[in-house]
Amino acid sequence: MEKIQLNNGLKCPVIGIGTFMLAPADAQNSVREALKMGYRLVDTANAYVNERAVGRGMRESGVPREEIFLSTKLWASEYENENAVDETLERLGVEYVDLLYIHQPAGNWLAGYRQLEKAYRNGKAKAIGISNFEGKYIAELETKWEIAPQFIQVEAHPYFPQDELRVTLDKYGIRLMAWYPLGHGDKSLIEEPVFRQIGEKYGKSSAQVILRWHTQMGFVVIPGSRNVAHIRDNLDILDFTLTEEEMAEIAKLNKGKRYYTRTDEALAGYAAWQPVYEEE
């Protein structure tokens, strides 16, 4: 497994299993099987309401806790809950997480970030991050953080490689974890001729070429699936390396095209919505 080094010296695998939109039973199965086949990064969130299932999958895998890089996110309605971190750890069944995010720049997000900093100081989070903090949000946070984040999780793919955001990230050594790494399954992206041609050269699918592009960009990817064969294919990207010329060809695909646009109305809704967590 390839790893990248964070700005606090911690190392993180370049590819992991994501659990967004996975029901608890599916999340449990996907995490268990992914860890058995060699994954060592698992990503979840309060808002996915599958943290208990993720914890069960981790334990069922037989992989020692210290070998797993576990990432989760505090939801906006939890930012002012002083027990949010402990309750998150309890659901996961762990004493610490390797990476703790605040999920959205909604509500009292600065209170949420202060919770992250506190968790980092007391060892309940070995790294901290921000999710969906772009533009004015990261610019404001930059003036207020006491501890710079190690990660940001945002939409990123060859149609939208986050060029502008990466200027700020590079300044602080903040790493990017990509969601929608395959362009939300957009066939127009996956079927770009350049990916087919490169894939034929290396004996890989277009999706595998795109995931490899992410890792060579310095991004971490967390594709999610309930299909064990797809999970295995997503991991099979570390035995080839794209050339500089191939990376340059892929760079030409940048269209500034996003698949998700956040609105102020959505942010207000995020702050008001309370997840109904999975029971034991």
C-alpha positions as CSV (number, residue, x, y, z in Angstrom):
1,M,0.0,0.0,0.0
2,E,1.4,3.4,-1.0
3,K,1.1,6.1,1.6
4,I,1.4,9.9,1.7
5,Q,2.9,11.9,4.6
6,L,0.8,14.6,6.3
7,N,1.9,17.9,7.6
8,N,2.1,16.5,11.1
9,G,4.2,13.5,10.1
10,L,1.4,11.0,10.1
11,K,1.1,8.7,7.0
12,C,-2.1,7.8,5.3
13,P,-2.9,5.2,2.6
14,V,-3.6,6.7,-0.9
15,I,-6.7,4.7,-1.4
16,G,-9.5,3.6,0.9
17,I,-13.0,2.3,1.1
18,G,-15.7,5.0,1.3
19,T,-19.1,4.3,2.9
20,F,-21.2,7.3,1.7
21,M,-24.8,6.1,0.9
22,L,-24.1,2.6,2.1
23,A,-26.8,1.2,4.4
24,P,-25.4,-0.3,7.7
25,A,-25.4,-3.9,6.5
26,D,-23.7,-2.9,3.2
27,A,-21.1,-0.7,5.0
28,Q,-20.3,-3.5,7.4
29,N,-19.8,-6.0,4.6
30,S,-17.8,-3.6,2.4
31,V,-15.5,-2.5,5.2
32,R,-14.9,-6.1,6.4
33,E,-14.1,-7.4,2.9
34,A,-12.0,-4.4,1.9
35,L,-9.8,-4.7,4.9
36,K,-9.4,-8.4,4.3
37,M,-8.1,-7.7,0.7
38,G,-5.6,-5.1,1.8
39,Y,-7.3,-1.8,2.2
40,R,-6.1,0.1,5.3
41,L,-8.1,3.4,5.0
42,V,-11.8,3.5,5.9
43,D,-14.0,6.7,5.6
44,T,-17.4,7.3,7.2
45,A,-19.3,10.2,8.8
46,N,-22.0,10.9,11.4
47,A,-24.3,11.8,8.5
48,Y,-23.9,8.4,6.9
49,V,-25.5,6.9,9.9
50,N,-23.4,3.7,9.5
51,E,-20.6,4.3,12.0
52,R,-21.6,1.4,14.2
53,A,-21.7,-0.9,11.2
54,V,-18.2,0.4,10.1
55,G,-16.9,-0.4,13.5
56,R,-18.4,-3.9,13.3
57,G,-16.8,-4.5,9.9
58,M,-13.4,-3.4,11.2
59,R,-13.6,-5.8,14.1
60,E,-14.8,-8.7,11.9
61,S,-12.0,-8.2,9.4
62,G,-9.4,-9.4,11.9
63,V,-7.1,-6.5,11.0
64,P,-5.5,-4.9,14.1
65,R,-6.9,-1.5,14.9
66,E,-3.5,0.1,14.8
67,E,-3.1,-0.9,11.2
68,I,-6.3,0.9,10.1
69,F,-6.5,4.6,9.2
70,L,-10.1,5.5,10.3
71,S,-11.7,8.7,9.1
72,T,-15.0,10.2,10.1
73,K,-16.8,13.5,10.2
74,L,-18.8,15.5,12.7
75,W,-22.1,16.7,11.3
76,A,-23.1,20.3,11.5
77,S,-25.8,19.8,14.1
78,E,-23.2,18.3,16.4
79,Y,-20.7,21.2,16.3
80,E,-22.1,22.6,19.6
81,N,-22.6,19.3,21.3
82,E,-19.7,19.0,23.7
83,N,-20.0,15.2,23.7
84,A,-20.0,14.8,19.9
85,V,-16.5,13.4,19.7
86,D,-17.0,10.9,22.5
87,E,-20.3,9.8,21.1
88,T,-18.7,9.4,17.7
89,L,-16.0,7.2,19.2
90,E,-18.6,5.2,21.0
91,R,-20.6,4.4,17.9
92,L,-17.4,3.3,16.1
93,G,-16.3,1.3,19.1
94,V,-12.8,2.9,19.1
95,E,-10.7,5.0,21.5
96,Y,-9.5,7.3,18.8
97,V,-9.9,8.1,15.1
98,D,-7.0,8.7,12.8
99,L,-8.7,11.6,11.0
100,L,-11.7,13.7,12.2
101,Y,-13.4,16.2,9.9
102,I,-16.0,18.8,10.3
103,H,-18.4,17.9,7.5
104,Q,-19.9,21.2,6.2
105,P,-19.3,24.9,6.6
106,A,-22.7,25.2,8.1
107,G,-24.0,26.4,11.5
108,N,-21.4,27.2,14.1
109,W,-18.6,25.6,12.2
110,L,-15.9,27.4,14.2
111,A,-17.2,25.6,17.3
112,G,-17.0,22.4,15.4
113,Y,-13.4,23.1,14.4
114,R,-12.5,23.9,18.0
115,Q,-13.8,20.5,18.9
116,L,-11.5,19.0,16.4
117,E,-8.5,20.9,17.8
118,K,-9.4,19.7,21.3
119,A,-9.7,16.1,20.1
120,Y,-6.3,16.4,18.4
121,R,-4.7,17.8,21.6
122,N,-6.1,15.0,23.8
123,G,-5.3,12.2,21.4
124,K,-8.8,11.3,20.4
125,A,-8.0,12.3,16.8
126,K,-4.5,11.8,15.3
127,A,-5.3,14.2,12.5
128,I,-8.0,16.7,11.7
129,G,-9.6,17.9,8.5
130,I,-12.3,20.0,6.9
131,S,-14.8,18.8,4.4
132,N,-16.3,21.0,1.6
133,F,-14.5,24.1,2.9
134,E,-13.7,25.9,-0.3
135,G,-13.4,29.5,-1.4
136,K,-14.4,32.0,1.3
137,Y,-14.8,29.3,3.9
138,I,-11.3,28.1,3.9
139,A,-10.1,31.7,3.6
140,E,-11.9,32.6,6.8
141,L,-10.9,29.4,8.7
142,E,-7.3,30.1,7.7
143,T,-7.4,33.3,9.9
144,K,-8.9,31.5,12.9
145,W,-7.4,28.0,13.2
146,E,-5.0,27.3,16.0
147,I,-4.0,24.0,14.4
148,A,-3.9,23.8,10.6
149,P,-5.8,20.8,9.2
150,Q,-4.0,17.8,7.7
151,F,-6.8,17.1,5.2
152,I,-9.6,18.6,3.2
153,Q,-12.2,16.4,1.6
154,V,-13.8,17.9,-1.6
155,E,-15.1,16.9,-5.0
156,A,-12.1,16.3,-7.3
157,H,-11.7,14.5,-10.6
158,P,-10.0,15.1,-14.0
159,Y,-12.8,17.5,-15.1
160,F,-12.3,19.5,-11.8
161,P,-8.8,19.0,-10.3
162,Q,-9.3,21.8,-7.8
163,D,-6.4,24.0,-9.2
164,E,-7.4,27.1,-7.3
165,L,-7.9,25.4,-3.9
166,R,-4.6,23.6,-4.2
167,V,-2.7,26.9,-4.0
168,T,-3.9,27.3,-0.4
169,L,-3.4,23.6,0.4
170,D,0.2,23.6,-0.9
171,K,0.9,26.6,1.4
172,Y,0.1,24.6,4.5
173,G,0.8,21.0,3.3
174,I,-2.9,20.1,3.5
175,R,-3.7,16.9,1.7
176,L,-6.8,16.5,-0.5
177,M,-9.1,13.5,-0.2
178,A,-11.4,13.3,-3.2
179,W,-15.0,12.4,-3.3
180,Y,-16.7,11.8,-6.7
181,P,-13.3,10.7,-7.9
182,L,-14.9,9.2,-11.0
183,G,-17.1,12.2,-11.7
184,H,-20.1,10.8,-10.0
185,G,-20.1,7.9,-12.5
186,D,-20.4,10.3,-15.5
187,K,-19.9,8.2,-18.6
188,S,-18.6,11.2,-20.5
189,L,-15.7,11.3,-18.1
190,I,-15.0,7.6,-17.8
191,E,-15.3,7.0,-21.5
192,E,-12.8,9.8,-22.5
193,P,-10.6,8.3,-25.2
194,V,-7.4,9.1,-23.3
195,F,-8.4,6.8,-20.4
196,R,-9.3,3.9,-22.8
197,Q,-5.9,4.3,-24.6
198,I,-3.9,4.4,-21.4
199,G,-5.9,1.5,-20.0
200,E,-5.1,-0.6,-23.0
201,K,-1.4,0.1,-22.6
202,Y,-1.4,-1.1,-18.9
203,G,-4.2,-3.6,-19.0
204,K,-6.4,-1.5,-16.8
205,S,-10.0,-0.1,-17.0
206,S,-10.6,3.5,-17.5
207,A,-11.8,3.8,-13.9
208,Q,-8.6,2.3,-12.7
209,V,-6.6,4.8,-14.8
210,I,-8.6,7.7,-13.2
211,L,-8.0,6.5,-9.7
212,R,-4.3,6.1,-10.4
213,W,-4.3,9.7,-11.8
214,H,-5.7,10.8,-8.4
215,T,-2.9,9.1,-6.4
216,Q,-0.2,10.6,-8.7
217,M,-1.7,14.0,-8.2
218,G,-1.1,13.5,-4.5
219,F,-4.8,13.0,-3.8
220,V,-6.3,10.3,-1.6
221,V,-9.3,8.5,-3.1
222,I,-12.1,6.7,-1.2
223,P,-14.4,5.1,-3.8
224,G,-17.3,3.3,-2.2
225,S,-19.1,0.2,-3.4
226,R,-21.2,-2.7,-2.1
227,N,-19.9,-4.9,-4.8
228,V,-16.9,-6.9,-3.6
229,A,-15.5,-7.3,-7.2
230,H,-15.6,-3.5,-7.7
231,I,-13.9,-3.0,-4.4
232,R,-11.1,-5.3,-5.4
233,D,-10.7,-3.7,-8.9
234,N,-10.5,-0.2,-7.2
235,L,-7.5,-1.4,-5.2
236,D,-5.7,-2.8,-8.2
237,I,-4.1,0.4,-9.3
238,L,-0.8,0.4,-7.5
239,D,1.1,-1.8,-10.0
240,F,1.5,0.7,-12.8
241,T,2.7,4.4,-13.0
242,L,1.4,7.0,-15.4
243,T,4.1,8.8,-17.3
244,E,4.6,12.6,-17.3
245,E,3.2,12.7,-20.8
246,E,0.1,10.7,-19.8
247,M,-0.5,13.0,-16.8
248,A,-0.2,16.0,-19.1
249,E,-2.7,14.6,-21.5
250,I,-5.2,14.0,-18.7
251,A,-4.6,17.5,-17.5
252,K,-6.1,18.8,-20.7
253,L,-9.5,17.4,-19.7
254,N,-9.9,20.1,-17.0
255,K,-13.2,21.7,-17.8
256,G,-13.9,23.3,-14.4
257,K,-17.0,21.0,-14.3
258,R,-18.5,20.1,-11.0
259,Y,-21.3,17.6,-10.2
260,Y,-22.3,19.1,-6.9
261,T,-23.1,22.8,-6.2
262,R,-23.8,23.8,-2.6
263,T,-26.3,26.6,-1.9
264,D,-26.8,28.8,1.1
265,E,-30.3,27.2,1.5
266,A,-28.6,23.8,1.7
267,L,-26.2,24.9,4.3
268,A,-29.0,26.2,6.5
269,G,-30.7,22.9,6.1
270,Y,-27.6,21.0,7.1
271,A,-27.3,22.9,10.3
272,A,-30.9,22.0,11.3
273,W,-30.8,18.4,10.3
274,Q,-30.1,15.8,13.0
275,P,-29.0,12.3,12.0
276,V,-30.9,9.4,13.5
277,Y,-28.1,7.1,14.4
278,E,-28.1,3.4,14.0
279,E,-29.0,1.5,17.2
280,E,-26.8,-1.2,18.7
